[in-house]
Amino acid sequence: MSLPQFNEVISLSNNELSDAIIKTEKELFNLRFKKATRQSFKSHEIKYAKRRLAQLKTILTVRLNSLEYKQNNLLVKLAKKNYIPEIE
């Protein structure tokens, strides 16, 4: 098993992305629980799970920021065309 690749994460849809985040958080919790209870596990899997979770959350943040940016631009354009009255 190698480190998760960022290219694999980019191709996920928004629903798949949220499901993968939940799955990875559960996996990370289980690995930490195994570590705390001194059960056998592969210690490198914690590193991989943390990295994958960071990648998933980064993509989610980028997508949300781009969506917010598009909505703000639309509101600015509508305000310039006087479709939305300006608040004084």
Secondary structure as GFF3:
##gff-version 3
##sequence-region A 1 88
A	DSSP	alpha_helix	6	10	.	.	.	ID=ss1
A	DSSP	alpha_helix	14	36	.	.	.	ID=ss2
A	DSSP	alpha_helix	44	80	.	.	.	ID=ss3
###
